[in-house]
Amino acid sequence: MKTVIISLNSIDKVKSFVNDISKFNFDFDLVSGRYVIDAKSIMGIFSLDLSKPIELNVHAENENLDAVMEKLKPYLIEE
């Protein structure tokens, strides 16, 4: 599992994020405070406070992680 911090601060960003990660067959969880939701659920994402950065847990094996990280680049927050 890999954890990254992302920003989904617009409706268009949420739509493209869900489209991008839905192509992968493993789980993605968004963590905001005490809430953990399925990152492939648009309704779930809109239940979170999107004005703040959100933690994304990627449940992928090493060989798939590079492809996932490439897709996530537009949403990542550099720390």
BATORMAR-275289 format. One record per residue (C-alpha): y, x, z; residue number from 1. Coordinates in steps of 0.5 Angstrom, whole numbers, plus 2048, in hexadecimal, padded with zeros to 3 digits. Each point is the difference from the previous one (the first is absolute). Last residue first. Layout:
BEGIN
> py,px,pz,nr
> Y,X,Z,NUM
...
END
This chain:
BEGIN
> py,px,pz,nr
> 824,80B,800,79
> 800,7FD,7F9,78
> 800,7F9,7FF,77
> 7FA,7FE,7FC,76
> 801,7F9,7FB,75
> 801,803,7F9,74
> 7FA,806,802,73
> 7FB,7FB,802,72
> 7FC,800,7F9,71
> 800,807,800,70
> 7FD,800,807,69
> 7FB,7FB,7FE,68
> 7FD,805,7FB,67
> 800,806,804,66
> 7FC,7FC,806,65
> 7FB,7FE,7FB,64
> 7FC,806,801,63
> 801,801,808,62
> 7FE,7F9,801,61
> 804,7FA,801,60
> 802,7FB,806,59
> 808,801,7FF,58
> 804,7FE,806,57
> 807,7FF,7FF,56
> 806,800,805,55
> 806,7FC,7FE,54
> 807,802,800,53
> 805,7FB,802,52
> 804,7FA,7FD,51
> 7F9,7FE,7FE,50
> 7FF,7FC,806,49
> 7F9,7FD,7FF,48
> 7FE,7F9,7FE,47
> 802,802,7F9,46
> 7FA,805,800,45
> 7FB,7FB,802,44
> 802,7FB,7FA,43
> 7FF,806,7FB,42
> 7F9,801,803,41
> 7FE,807,7FD,40
> 802,804,806,39
> 7FC,7FC,805,38
> 804,7FF,806,37
> 800,804,807,36
> 806,7FD,805,35
> 801,804,806,34
> 806,804,7FE,33
> 7FF,7FF,7F8,32
> 7FA,803,7FD,31
> 7FE,7FF,7F9,30
> 7F9,800,7FF,29
> 7FC,802,7F9,28
> 7F9,7FF,7FF,27
> 7FC,803,7FA,26
> 7FF,7FE,7F9,25
> 806,802,7FD,24
> 804,7FC,7FA,23
> 803,7FC,806,22
> 804,806,802,21
> 804,800,7FA,20
> 801,7F8,7FF,19
> 802,800,808,18
> 805,805,7FF,17
> 803,7FD,7FA,16
> 801,7F9,803,15
> 803,804,807,14
> 805,804,7FC,13
> 802,7FA,7FC,12
> 801,7FC,806,11
> 804,806,803,10
> 800,805,806,9
> 7F9,802,800,8
> 801,807,803,7
> 7FA,804,801,6
> 7FD,804,806,5
> 7F9,804,7FF,4
> 7F9,800,803,3
> 7FA,802,7FD,2
> 7F9,7FE,802,1
END
